[in-house]
């Protein structure tokens, strides 16, 4: 992302513990379009699998809802 957007910023809004080896990170991003300068803003959801204090898998979703549903938290979506 930084190769495309010089000012790309990603903020974690909330972590959701799955009580297993996964954690859901609900994030929001901002950036400016290259060349145009158009402001972009949106959300992503990430599911990280952690074993032995190391990230072993990462999944990215286009929305908080998609990430929460994939992690089995449809009631929070």
mmCIF file of the N, C-alpha and C atoms, coordinates in Angstrom:
data_MODEL
# 
_entry.id   MODEL 
# 
loop_
_atom_site.group_PDB 
_atom_site.id 
_atom_site.type_symbol 
_atom_site.label_atom_id 
_atom_site.label_alt_id 
_atom_site.label_comp_id 
_atom_site.label_asym_id 
_atom_site.label_entity_id 
_atom_site.label_seq_id 
_atom_site.pdbx_PDB_ins_code 
_atom_site.Cartn_x 
_atom_site.Cartn_y 
_atom_site.Cartn_z 
_atom_site.occupancy 
_atom_site.B_iso_or_equiv 
_atom_site.pdbx_formal_charge 
_atom_site.auth_seq_id 
_atom_site.auth_comp_id 
_atom_site.auth_asym_id 
_atom_site.auth_atom_id 
_atom_site.pdbx_PDB_model_num 
ATOM 1   N N  . UNK A 1 1  ? 0.819   -1.197  0.000  1.00 0.00 ? 1  UNK A N  1 
ATOM 2   C CA . UNK A 1 1  ? 0.000   0.000   0.000  1.00 0.00 ? 1  UNK A CA 1 
ATOM 3   C C  . UNK A 1 1  ? 0.858   1.255   0.000  1.00 0.00 ? 1  UNK A C  1 
ATOM 4   N N  . UNK A 1 2  ? 1.954   1.214   0.716  1.00 0.00 ? 2  UNK A N  1 
ATOM 5   C CA . UNK A 1 2  ? 2.805   2.407   0.783  1.00 0.00 ? 2  UNK A CA 1 
ATOM 6   C C  . UNK A 1 2  ? 3.462   2.714   -0.556 1.00 0.00 ? 2  UNK A C  1 
ATOM 7   N N  . UNK A 1 3  ? 3.616   1.711   -1.426 1.00 0.00 ? 3  UNK A N  1 
ATOM 8   C CA . UNK A 1 3  ? 4.162   1.963   -2.756 1.00 0.00 ? 3  UNK A CA 1 
ATOM 9   C C  . UNK A 1 3  ? 3.175   2.747   -3.621 1.00 0.00 ? 3  UNK A C  1 
ATOM 10  N N  . UNK A 1 4  ? 1.891   2.560   -3.374 1.00 0.00 ? 4  UNK A N  1 
ATOM 11  C CA . UNK A 1 4  ? 0.853   3.249   -4.147 1.00 0.00 ? 4  UNK A CA 1 
ATOM 12  C C  . UNK A 1 4  ? 0.436   4.561   -3.509 1.00 0.00 ? 4  UNK A C  1 
ATOM 13  N N  . UNK A 1 5  ? 0.296   4.564   -2.190 1.00 0.00 ? 5  UNK A N  1 
ATOM 14  C CA . UNK A 1 5  ? -0.183  5.740   -1.462 1.00 0.00 ? 5  UNK A CA 1 
ATOM 15  C C  . UNK A 1 5  ? 0.884   6.192   -0.461 1.00 0.00 ? 5  UNK A C  1 
ATOM 16  N N  . UNK A 1 6  ? 1.490   7.319   -0.726 1.00 0.00 ? 6  UNK A N  1 
ATOM 17  C CA . UNK A 1 6  ? 2.568   7.807   0.151  1.00 0.00 ? 6  UNK A CA 1 
ATOM 18  C C  . UNK A 1 6  ? 2.069   8.109   1.561  1.00 0.00 ? 6  UNK A C  1 
ATOM 19  N N  . UNK A 1 7  ? 0.789   8.475   1.687  1.00 0.00 ? 7  UNK A N  1 
ATOM 20  C CA . UNK A 1 7  ? 0.261   8.862   2.997  1.00 0.00 ? 7  UNK A CA 1 
ATOM 21  C C  . UNK A 1 7  ? -0.737  7.855   3.564  1.00 0.00 ? 7  UNK A C  1 
ATOM 22  N N  . UNK A 1 8  ? -0.607  6.589   3.191  1.00 0.00 ? 8  UNK A N  1 
ATOM 23  C CA . UNK A 1 8  ? -1.511  5.546   3.669  1.00 0.00 ? 8  UNK A CA 1 
ATOM 24  C C  . UNK A 1 8  ? -1.358  5.378   5.180  1.00 0.00 ? 8  UNK A C  1 
ATOM 25  N N  . UNK A 1 9  ? -2.500  5.421   5.902  1.00 0.00 ? 9  UNK A N  1 
ATOM 26  C CA . UNK A 1 9  ? -2.506  5.234   7.350  1.00 0.00 ? 9  UNK A CA 1 
ATOM 27  C C  . UNK A 1 9  ? -3.560  4.199   7.700  1.00 0.00 ? 9  UNK A C  1 
ATOM 28  N N  . UNK A 1 10 ? -3.198  3.259   8.566  1.00 0.00 ? 10 UNK A N  1 
ATOM 29  C CA . UNK A 1 10 ? -4.116  2.231   9.025  1.00 0.00 ? 10 UNK A CA 1 
ATOM 30  C C  . UNK A 1 10 ? -4.179  2.300   10.545 1.00 0.00 ? 10 UNK A C  1 
ATOM 31  N N  . UNK A 1 11 ? -5.401  2.437   11.088 1.00 0.00 ? 11 UNK A N  1 
ATOM 32  C CA . UNK A 1 11 ? -5.592  2.517   12.538 1.00 0.00 ? 11 UNK A CA 1 
ATOM 33  C C  . UNK A 1 11 ? -6.454  1.344   13.000 1.00 0.00 ? 11 UNK A C  1 
ATOM 34  N N  . UNK A 1 12 ? -6.063  0.731   14.087 1.00 0.00 ? 12 UNK A N  1 
ATOM 35  C CA . UNK A 1 12 ? -6.895  -0.316  14.682 1.00 0.00 ? 12 UNK A CA 1 
ATOM 36  C C  . UNK A 1 12 ? -7.952  0.359   15.536 1.00 0.00 ? 12 UNK A C  1 
ATOM 37  N N  . UNK A 1 13 ? -9.215  0.063   15.248 1.00 0.00 ? 13 UNK A N  1 
ATOM 38  C CA . UNK A 1 13 ? -10.316 0.597   16.043 1.00 0.00 ? 13 UNK A CA 1 
ATOM 39  C C  . UNK A 1 13 ? -10.679 -0.335  17.191 1.00 0.00 ? 13 UNK A C  1 
ATOM 40  N N  . UNK A 1 14 ? -10.505 -1.639  16.961 1.00 0.00 ? 14 UNK A N  1 
ATOM 41  C CA . UNK A 1 14 ? -10.901 -2.594  18.000 1.00 0.00 ? 14 UNK A CA 1 
ATOM 42  C C  . UNK A 1 14 ? -10.272 -3.958  17.721 1.00 0.00 ? 14 UNK A C  1 
ATOM 43  N N  . UNK A 1 15 ? -9.904  -4.640  18.781 1.00 0.00 ? 15 UNK A N  1 
ATOM 44  C CA . UNK A 1 15 ? -9.478  -6.031  18.713 1.00 0.00 ? 15 UNK A CA 1 
ATOM 45  C C  . UNK A 1 15 ? -10.586 -6.887  19.300 1.00 0.00 ? 15 UNK A C  1 
ATOM 46  N N  . UNK A 1 16 ? -10.833 -8.051  18.698 1.00 0.00 ? 16 UNK A N  1 
ATOM 47  C CA . UNK A 1 16 ? -11.815 -9.002  19.228 1.00 0.00 ? 16 UNK A CA 1 
ATOM 48  C C  . UNK A 1 16 ? -11.086 -10.322 19.441 1.00 0.00 ? 16 UNK A C  1 
ATOM 49  N N  . UNK A 1 17 ? -11.027 -10.752 20.694 1.00 0.00 ? 17 UNK A N  1 
ATOM 50  C CA . UNK A 1 17 ? -10.378 -12.009 21.052 1.00 0.00 ? 17 UNK A CA 1 
ATOM 51  C C  . UNK A 1 17 ? -11.336 -13.153 20.758 1.00 0.00 ? 17 UNK A C  1 
ATOM 52  N N  . UNK A 1 18 ? -10.860 -14.176 20.082 1.00 0.00 ? 18 UNK A N  1 
ATOM 53  C CA . UNK A 1 18 ? -11.709 -15.320 19.743 1.00 0.00 ? 18 UNK A CA 1 
ATOM 54  C C  . UNK A 1 18 ? -11.631 -16.420 20.794 1.00 0.00 ? 18 UNK A C  1 
ATOM 55  N N  . UNK A 1 19 ? -10.850 -16.228 21.847 1.00 0.00 ? 19 UNK A N  1 
ATOM 56  C CA . UNK A 1 19 ? -10.621 -17.235 22.891 1.00 0.00 ? 19 UNK A CA 1 
ATOM 57  C C  . UNK A 1 19 ? -9.973  -18.489 22.313 1.00 0.00 ? 19 UNK A C  1 
ATOM 58  N N  . UNK A 1 20 ? -9.330  -18.334 21.177 1.00 0.00 ? 20 UNK A N  1 
ATOM 59  C CA . UNK A 1 20 ? -8.590  -19.424 20.555 1.00 0.00 ? 20 UNK A CA 1 
ATOM 60  C C  . UNK A 1 20 ? -7.235  -18.897 20.140 1.00 0.00 ? 20 UNK A C  1 
ATOM 61  N N  . UNK A 1 21 ? -6.780  -19.325 18.986 1.00 0.00 ? 21 UNK A N  1 
ATOM 62  C CA . UNK A 1 21 ? -5.482  -18.855 18.503 1.00 0.00 ? 21 UNK A CA 1 
ATOM 63  C C  . UNK A 1 21 ? -5.614  -17.742 17.473 1.00 0.00 ? 21 UNK A C  1 
ATOM 64  N N  . UNK A 1 22 ? -6.799  -17.132 17.397 1.00 0.00 ? 22 UNK A N  1 
ATOM 65  C CA . UNK A 1 22 ? -7.022  -16.042 16.442 1.00 0.00 ? 22 UNK A CA 1 
ATOM 66  C C  . UNK A 1 22 ? -7.437  -14.772 17.163 1.00 0.00 ? 22 UNK A C  1 
ATOM 67  N N  . UNK A 1 23 ? -7.121  -13.657 16.538 1.00 0.00 ? 23 UNK A N  1 
ATOM 68  C CA . UNK A 1 23 ? -7.594  -12.356 17.005 1.00 0.00 ? 23 UNK A CA 1 
ATOM 69  C C  . UNK A 1 23 ? -8.080  -11.589 15.786 1.00 0.00 ? 23 UNK A C  1 
ATOM 70  N N  . UNK A 1 24 ? -9.191  -10.893 15.947 1.00 0.00 ? 24 UNK A N  1 
ATOM 71  C CA . UNK A 1 24 ? -9.748  -10.073 14.871 1.00 0.00 ? 24 UNK A CA 1 
ATOM 72  C C  . UNK A 1 24 ? -9.339  -8.629  15.127 1.00 0.00 ? 24 UNK A C  1 
ATOM 73  N N  . UNK A 1 25 ? -8.796  -7.979  14.114 1.00 0.00 ? 25 UNK A N  1 
ATOM 74  C CA . UNK A 1 25 ? -8.450  -6.558  14.197 1.00 0.00 ? 25 UNK A CA 1 
ATOM 75  C C  . UNK A 1 25 ? -9.367  -5.806  13.244 1.00 0.00 ? 25 UNK A C  1 
ATOM 76  N N  . UNK A 1 26 ? -10.157 -4.889  13.783 1.00 0.00 ? 26 UNK A N  1 
ATOM 77  C CA . UNK A 1 26 ? -11.047 -4.059  12.973 1.00 0.00 ? 26 UNK A CA 1 
ATOM 78  C C  . UNK A 1 26 ? -10.347 -2.728  12.764 1.00 0.00 ? 26 UNK A C  1 
ATOM 79  N N  . UNK A 1 27 ? -10.074 -2.392  11.516 1.00 0.00 ? 27 UNK A N  1 
ATOM 80  C CA . UNK A 1 27 ? -9.229  -1.239  11.201 1.00 0.00 ? 27 UNK A CA 1 
ATOM 81  C C  . UNK A 1 27 ? -9.938  -0.250  10.283 1.00 0.00 ? 27 UNK A C  1 
ATOM 82  N N  . UNK A 1 28 ? -9.402  0.957   10.250 1.00 0.00 ? 28 UNK A N  1 
ATOM 83  C CA . UNK A 1 28 ? -9.866  2.011   9.346  1.00 0.00 ? 28 UNK A CA 1 
ATOM 84  C C  . UNK A 1 28 ? -8.637  2.594   8.675  1.00 0.00 ? 28 UNK A C  1 
ATOM 85  N N  . UNK A 1 29 ? -8.753  2.854   7.373  1.00 0.00 ? 29 UNK A N  1 
ATOM 86  C CA . UNK A 1 29 ? -7.617  3.416   6.636  1.00 0.00 ? 29 UNK A CA 1 
ATOM 87  C C  . UNK A 1 29 ? -7.970  4.764   6.025  1.00 0.00 ? 29 UNK A C  1 
ATOM 88  N N  . UNK A 1 30 ? -6.950  5.581   5.813  1.00 0.00 ? 30 UNK A N  1 
ATOM 89  C CA . UNK A 1 30 ? -7.064  6.836   5.064  1.00 0.00 ? 30 UNK A CA 1 
ATOM 90  C C  . UNK A 1 30 ? -5.863  6.917   4.123  1.00 0.00 ? 30 UNK A C  1 
ATOM 91  N N  . UNK A 1 31 ? -6.057  7.583   3.005  1.00 0.00 ? 31 UNK A N  1 
ATOM 92  C CA . UNK A 1 31 ? -4.989  7.768   2.024  1.00 0.00 ? 31 UNK A CA 1 
ATOM 93  C C  . UNK A 1 31 ? -5.447  8.820   1.022  1.00 0.00 ? 31 UNK A C  1 
ATOM 94  N N  . UNK A 1 32 ? -4.519  9.274   0.201  1.00 0.00 ? 32 UNK A N  1 
ATOM 95  C CA . UNK A 1 32 ? -4.835  10.175  -0.908 1.00 0.00 ? 32 UNK A CA 1 
ATOM 96  C C  . UNK A 1 32 ? -4.502  9.459   -2.201 1.00 0.00 ? 32 UNK A C  1 
ATOM 97  N N  . UNK A 1 33 ? -5.383  9.588   -3.184 1.00 0.00 ? 33 UNK A N  1 
ATOM 98  C CA . UNK A 1 33 ? -5.141  8.958   -4.478 1.00 0.00 ? 33 UNK A CA 1 
ATOM 99  C C  . UNK A 1 33 ? -3.888  9.512   -5.125 1.00 0.00 ? 33 UNK A C  1 
ATOM 100 N N  . UNK A 1 34 ? -3.053  8.656   -5.694 1.00 0.00 ? 34 UNK A N  1 
ATOM 101 C CA . UNK A 1 34 ? -1.835  9.128   -6.345 1.00 0.00 ? 34 UNK A CA 1 
ATOM 102 C C  . UNK A 1 34 ? -2.193  9.975   -7.572 1.00 0.00 ? 34 UNK A C  1 
ATOM 103 N N  . UNK A 1 35 ? -1.557  11.094  -7.697 1.00 0.00 ? 35 UNK A N  1 
ATOM 104 C CA . UNK A 1 35 ? -1.831  11.978  -8.831 1.00 0.00 ? 35 UNK A CA 1 
ATOM 105 C C  . UNK A 1 35 ? -3.033  12.869  -8.606 1.00 0.00 ? 35 UNK A C  1 
ATOM 106 N N  . UNK A 1 36 ? -4.191  12.282  -8.263 1.00 0.00 ? 36 UNK A N  1 
ATOM 107 C CA . UNK A 1 36 ? -5.424  13.059  -8.114 1.00 0.00 ? 36 UNK A CA 1 
ATOM 108 C C  . UNK A 1 36 ? -5.520  13.750  -6.763 1.00 0.00 ? 36 UNK A C  1 
ATOM 109 N N  . UNK A 1 37 ? -4.944  13.153  -5.736 1.00 0.00 ? 37 UNK A N  1 
ATOM 110 C CA . UNK A 1 37 ? -5.067  13.705  -4.390 1.00 0.00 ? 37 UNK A CA 1 
ATOM 111 C C  . UNK A 1 37 ? -6.417  13.463  -3.742 1.00 0.00 ? 37 UNK A C  1 
ATOM 112 N N  . UNK A 1 38 ? -7.299  12.712  -4.401 1.00 0.00 ? 38 UNK A N  1 
ATOM 113 C CA . UNK A 1 38 ? -8.619  12.419  -3.849 1.00 0.00 ? 38 UNK A CA 1 
ATOM 114 C C  . UNK A 1 38 ? -8.447  11.649  -2.538 1.00 0.00 ? 38 UNK A C  1 
ATOM 115 N N  . UNK A 1 39 ? -9.163  12.108  -1.500 1.00 0.00 ? 39 UNK A N  1 
ATOM 116 C CA . UNK A 1 39 ? -9.078  11.466  -0.195 1.00 0.00 ? 39 UNK A CA 1 
ATOM 117 C C  . UNK A 1 39 ? -9.862  10.156  -0.195 1.00 0.00 ? 39 UNK A C  1 
ATOM 118 N N  . UNK A 1 40 ? -9.227  9.121   0.311  1.00 0.00 ? 40 UNK A N  1 
ATOM 119 C CA . UNK A 1 40 ? -9.848  7.808   0.419  1.00 0.00 ? 40 UNK A CA 1 
ATOM 120 C C  . UNK A 1 40 ? -9.961  7.446   1.893  1.00 0.00 ? 40 UNK A C  1 
ATOM 121 N N  . UNK A 1 41 ? -11.042 6.769   2.243  1.00 0.00 ? 41 UNK A N  1 
ATOM 122 C CA . UNK A 1 41 ? -11.226 6.301   3.612  1.00 0.00 ? 41 UNK A CA 1 
ATOM 123 C C  . UNK A 1 41 ? -12.092 5.054   3.574  1.00 0.00 ? 41 UNK A C  1 
ATOM 124 N N  . UNK A 1 42 ? -11.793 4.108   4.423  1.00 0.00 ? 42 UNK A N  1 
ATOM 125 C CA . UNK A 1 42 ? -12.600 2.898   4.465  1.00 0.00 ? 42 UNK A CA 1 
ATOM 126 C C  . UNK A 1 42 ? -12.195 2.019   5.617  1.00 0.00 ? 42 UNK A C  1 
ATOM 127 N N  . UNK A 1 43 ? -12.801 0.830   5.649  1.00 0.00 ? 43 UNK A N  1 
ATOM 128 C CA . UNK A 1 43 ? -12.508 -0.100  6.721  1.00 0.00 ? 43 UNK A CA 1 
ATOM 129 C C  . UNK A 1 43 ? -12.030 -1.420  6.151  1.00 0.00 ? 43 UNK A C  1 
ATOM 130 N N  . UNK A 1 44 ? -11.254 -2.109  6.945  1.00 0.00 ? 44 UNK A N  1 
ATOM 131 C CA . UNK A 1 44 ? -10.828 -3.468  6.670  1.00 0.00 ? 44 UNK A CA 1 
ATOM 132 C C  . UNK A 1 44 ? -10.984 -4.258  7.956  1.00 0.00 ? 44 UNK A C  1 
ATOM 133 N N  . UNK A 1 45 ? -11.062 -5.539  7.810  1.00 0.00 ? 45 UNK A N  1 
ATOM 134 C CA . UNK A 1 45 ? -11.018 -6.431  8.957  1.00 0.00 ? 45 UNK A CA 1 
ATOM 135 C C  . UNK A 1 45 ? -9.916  -7.442  8.715  1.00 0.00 ? 45 UNK A C  1 
ATOM 136 N N  . UNK A 1 46 ? -9.186  -7.771  9.747  1.00 0.00 ? 46 UNK A N  1 
ATOM 137 C CA . UNK A 1 46 ? -8.088  -8.732  9.636  1.00 0.00 ? 46 UNK A CA 1 
ATOM 138 C C  . UNK A 1 46 ? -8.275  -9.815  10.676 1.00 0.00 ? 46 UNK A C  1 
ATOM 139 N N  . UNK A 1 47 ? -7.964  -11.038 10.307 1.00 0.00 ? 47 UNK A N  1 
ATOM 140 C CA . UNK A 1 47 ? -7.915  -12.127 11.269 1.00 0.00 ? 47 UNK A CA 1 
ATOM 141 C C  . UNK A 1 47 ? -6.486  -12.652 11.281 1.00 0.00 ? 47 UNK A C  1 
ATOM 142 N N  . UNK A 1 48 ? -5.870  -12.560 12.452 1.00 0.00 ? 48 UNK A N  1 
ATOM 143 C CA . UNK A 1 48 ? -4.512  -13.048 12.645 1.00 0.00 ? 48 UNK A CA 1 
ATOM 144 C C  . UNK A 1 48 ? -4.574  -14.349 13.439 1.00 0.00 ? 48 UNK A C  1 
ATOM 145 N N  . UNK A 1 49 ? -3.851  -15.369 12.968 1.00 0.00 ? 49 UNK A N  1 
ATOM 146 C CA . UNK A 1 49 ? -3.686  -16.602 13.725 1.00 0.00 ? 49 UNK A CA 1 
ATOM 147 C C  . UNK A 1 49 ? -2.303  -16.546 14.361 1.00 0.00 ? 49 UNK A C  1 
ATOM 148 N N  . UNK A 1 50 ? -2.262  -16.759 15.672 1.00 0.00 ? 50 UNK A N  1 
ATOM 149 C CA . UNK A 1 50 ? -1.007  -16.640 16.425 1.00 0.00 ? 50 UNK A CA 1 
ATOM 150 C C  . UNK A 1 50 ? -0.733  -17.954 17.144 1.00 0.00 ? 50 UNK A C  1 
ATOM 151 N N  . UNK A 1 51 ? 0.481   -18.485 16.956 1.00 0.00 ? 51 UNK A N  1 
ATOM 152 C CA . UNK A 1 51 ? 0.925   -19.687 17.662 1.00 0.00 ? 51 UNK A CA 1 
ATOM 153 C C  . UNK A 1 51 ? 2.332   -19.455 18.176 1.00 0.00 ? 51 UNK A C  1 
ATOM 154 N N  . UNK A 1 52 ? 2.569   -19.834 19.413 1.00 0.00 ? 52 UNK A N  1 
ATOM 155 C CA . UNK A 1 52 ? 3.891   -19.654 20.026 1.00 0.00 ? 52 UNK A CA 1 
ATOM 156 C C  . UNK A 1 52 ? 4.380   -18.219 19.897 1.00 0.00 ? 52 UNK A C  1 
ATOM 157 N N  . UNK A 1 53 ? 3.453   -17.267 20.114 1.00 0.00 ? 53 UNK A N  1 
ATOM 158 C CA . UNK A 1 53 ? 3.758   -15.831 20.072 1.00 0.00 ? 53 UNK A CA 1 
ATOM 159 C C  . UNK A 1 53 ? 4.199   -15.338 18.694 1.00 0.00 ? 53 UNK A C  1 
ATOM 160 N N  . UNK A 1 54 ? 3.856   -16.077 17.635 1.00 0.00 ? 54 UNK A N  1 
ATOM 161 C CA . UNK A 1 54 ? 4.211   -15.662 16.276 1.00 0.00 ? 54 UNK A CA 1 
ATOM 162 C C  . UNK A 1 54 ? 2.976   -15.709 15.387 1.00 0.00 ? 54 UNK A C  1 
ATOM 163 N N  . UNK A 1 55 ? 2.857   -14.717 14.514 1.00 0.00 ? 55 UNK A N  1 
ATOM 164 C CA . UNK A 1 55 ? 1.773   -14.715 13.532 1.00 0.00 ? 55 UNK A CA 1 
ATOM 165 C C  . UNK A 1 55 ? 2.082   -15.779 12.481 1.00 0.00 ? 55 UNK A C  1 
ATOM 166 N N  . UNK A 1 56 ? 1.144   -16.713 12.284 1.00 0.00 ? 56 UNK A N  1 
ATOM 167 C CA . UNK A 1 56 ? 1.363   -17.786 11.322 1.00 0.00 ? 56 UNK A CA 1 
ATOM 168 C C  . UNK A 1 56 ? 0.373   -17.727 10.149 1.00 0.00 ? 56 UNK A C  1 
ATOM 169 N N  . UNK A 1 57 ? -0.651  -16.885 10.276 1.00 0.00 ? 57 UNK A N  1 
ATOM 170 C CA . UNK A 1 57 ? -1.630  -16.729 9.196  1.00 0.00 ? 57 UNK A CA 1 
ATOM 171 C C  . UNK A 1 57 ? -2.273  -15.368 9.312  1.00 0.00 ? 57 UNK A C  1 
ATOM 172 N N  . UNK A 1 58 ? -2.569  -14.778 8.154  1.00 0.00 ? 58 UNK A N  1 
ATOM 173 C CA . UNK A 1 58 ? -3.202  -13.460 8.102  1.00 0.00 ? 58 UNK A CA 1 
ATOM 174 C C  . UNK A 1 58 ? -4.259  -13.497 7.017  1.00 0.00 ? 58 UNK A C  1 
ATOM 175 N N  . UNK A 1 59 ? -5.462  -13.088 7.360  1.00 0.00 ? 59 UNK A N  1 
ATOM 176 C CA . UNK A 1 59 ? -6.535  -12.970 6.367  1.00 0.00 ? 59 UNK A CA 1 
ATOM 177 C C  . UNK A 1 59 ? -7.079  -11.556 6.402  1.00 0.00 ? 59 UNK A C  1 
ATOM 178 N N  . UNK A 1 60 ? -7.294  -10.971 5.234  1.00 0.00 ? 60 UNK A N  1 
ATOM 179 C CA . UNK A 1 60 ? -7.780  -9.595  5.120  1.00 0.00 ? 60 UNK A CA 1 
ATOM 180 C C  . UNK A 1 60 ? -9.168  -9.598  4.493  1.00 0.00 ? 60 UNK A C  1 
ATOM 181 N N  . UNK A 1 61 ? -10.054 -8.773  5.038  1.00 0.00 ? 61 UNK A N  1 
ATOM 182 C CA . UNK A 1 61 ? -11.429 -8.672  4.556  1.00 0.00 ? 61 UNK A CA 1 
ATOM 183 C C  . UNK A 1 61 ? -11.745 -7.214  4.256  1.00 0.00 ? 61 UNK A C  1 
ATOM 184 N N  . UNK A 1 62 ? -12.674 -6.988  3.350  1.00 0.00 ? 62 UNK A N  1 
ATOM 185 C CA . UNK A 1 62 ? -13.012 -5.631  2.912  1.00 0.00 ? 62 UNK A CA 1 
ATOM 186 C C  . UNK A 1 62 ? -13.907 -4.871  3.884  1.00 0.00 ? 62 UNK A C  1 
ATOM 187 N N  . UNK A 1 63 ? -14.381 -5.542  4.931  1.00 0.00 ? 63 UNK A N  1 
ATOM 188 C CA . UNK A 1 63 ? -15.231 -4.837  5.897  1.00 0.00 ? 63 UNK A CA 1 
ATOM 189 C C  . UNK A 1 63 ? -15.109 -5.500  7.266  1.00 0.00 ? 63 UNK A C  1 
ATOM 190 N N  . UNK A 1 64 ? -15.523 -4.757  8.283  1.00 0.00 ? 64 UNK A N  1 
ATOM 191 C CA . UNK A 1 64 ? -15.567 -5.303  9.635  1.00 0.00 ? 64 UNK A CA 1 
ATOM 192 C C  . UNK A 1 64 ? -16.526 -6.487  9.681  1.00 0.00 ? 64 UNK A C  1 
ATOM 193 N N  . UNK A 1 65 ? -17.674 -6.326  9.039  1.00 0.00 ? 65 UNK A N  1 
ATOM 194 C CA . UNK A 1 65 ? -18.702 -7.374  9.034  1.00 0.00 ? 65 UNK A CA 1 
ATOM 195 C C  . UNK A 1 65 ? -18.149 -8.687  8.479  1.00 0.00 ? 65 UNK A C  1 
ATOM 196 N N  . UNK A 1 66 ? -17.448 -8.630  7.340  1.00 0.00 ? 66 UNK A N  1 
ATOM 197 C CA . UNK A 1 66 ? -16.905 -9.851  6.734  1.00 0.00 ? 66 UNK A CA 1 
ATOM 198 C C  . UNK A 1 66 ? -15.929 -10.551 7.673  1.00 0.00 ? 66 UNK A C  1 
ATOM 199 N N  . UNK A 1 67 ? -15.060 -9.789  8.316  1.00 0.00 ? 67 UNK A N  1 
ATOM 200 C CA . UNK A 1 67 ? -14.071 -10.377 9.231  1.00 0.00 ? 67 UNK A CA 1 
ATOM 201 C C  . UNK A 1 67 ? -14.753 -10.993 10.443 1.00 0.00 ? 67 UNK A C  1 
ATOM 202 N N  . UNK A 1 68 ? -15.714 -10.276 11.023 1.00 0.00 ? 68 UNK A N  1 
ATOM 203 C CA . UNK A 1 68 ? -16.419 -10.794 12.189 1.00 0.00 ? 68 UNK A CA 1 
ATOM 204 C C  . UNK A 1 68 ? -17.192 -12.058 11.856 1.00 0.00 ? 68 UNK A C  1 
ATOM 205 N N  . UNK A 1 69 ? -17.851 -12.079 10.705 1.00 0.00 ? 69 UNK A N  1 
ATOM 206 C CA . UNK A 1 69 ? -18.595 -13.269 10.298 1.00 0.00 ? 69 UNK A CA 1 
ATOM 207 C C  . UNK A 1 69 ? -17.651 -14.448 10.056 1.00 0.00 ? 69 UNK A C  1 
ATOM 208 N N  . UNK A 1 70 ? -16.509 -14.201 9.421  1.00 0.00 ? 70 UNK A N  1 
ATOM 209 C CA . UNK A 1 70 ? -15.535 -15.267 9.165  1.00 0.00 ? 70 UNK A CA 1 
ATOM 210 C C  . UNK A 1 70 ? -14.976 -15.846 10.455 1.00 0.00 ? 70 UNK A C  1 
ATOM 211 N N  . UNK A 1 71 ? -14.928 -15.033 11.500 1.00 0.00 ? 71 UNK A N  1 
ATOM 212 C CA . UNK A 1 71 ? -14.416 -15.485 12.797 1.00 0.00 ? 71 UNK A CA 1 
ATOM 213 C C  . UNK A 1 71 ? -15.524 -16.084 13.675 1.00 0.00 ? 71 UNK A C  1 
ATOM 214 N N  . UNK A 1 72 ? -16.764 -16.093 13.164 1.00 0.00 ? 72 UNK A N  1 
ATOM 215 C CA . UNK A 1 72 ? -17.864 -16.681 13.918 1.00 0.00 ? 72 UNK A CA 1 
ATOM 216 C C  . UNK A 1 72 ? -18.567 -15.723 14.856 1.00 0.00 ? 72 UNK A C  1 
ATOM 217 N N  . UNK A 1 73 ? -18.417 -14.424 14.617 1.00 0.00 ? 73 UNK A N  1 
ATOM 218 C CA . UNK A 1 73 ? -19.056 -13.418 15.457 1.00 0.00 ? 73 UNK A CA 1 
ATOM 219 C C  . UNK A 1 73 ? -20.123 -12.646 14.686 1.00 0.00 ? 73 UNK A C  1 
ATOM 220 N N  . UNK A 1 74 ? -21.009 -13.333 14.009 1.00 0.00 ? 74 UNK A N  1 
ATOM 221 C CA . UNK A 1 74 ? -22.026 -12.645 13.206 1.00 0.00 ? 74 UNK A CA 1 
ATOM 222 C C  . UNK A 1 74 ? -22.919 -11.760 14.050 1.00 0.00 ? 74 UNK A C  1 
ATOM 223 N N  . UNK A 1 75 ? -23.069 -12.071 15.354 1.00 0.00 ? 75 UNK A N  1 
ATOM 224 C CA . UNK A 1 75 ? -23.898 -11.234 16.227 1.00 0.00 ? 75 UNK A CA 1 
ATOM 225 C C  . UNK A 1 75 ? -23.272 -9.881  16.490 1.00 0.00 ? 75 UNK A C  1 
ATOM 226 N N  . UNK A 1 76 ? -21.954 -9.736  16.292 1.00 0.00 ? 76 UNK A N  1 
ATOM 227 C CA . UNK A 1 76 ? -21.277 -8.441  16.487 1.00 0.00 ? 76 UNK A CA 1 
ATOM 228 C C  . UNK A 1 76 ? -21.208 -7.631  15.201 1.00 0.00 ? 76 UNK A C  1 
ATOM 229 N N  . UNK A 1 77 ? -21.491 -8.287  14.073 1.00 0.00 ? 77 UNK A N  1 
ATOM 230 C CA . UNK A 1 77 ? -21.314 -7.639  12.764 1.00 0.00 ? 77 UNK A CA 1 
ATOM 231 C C  . UNK A 1 77 ? -22.352 -6.566  12.505 1.00 0.00 ? 77 UNK A C  1 
# 
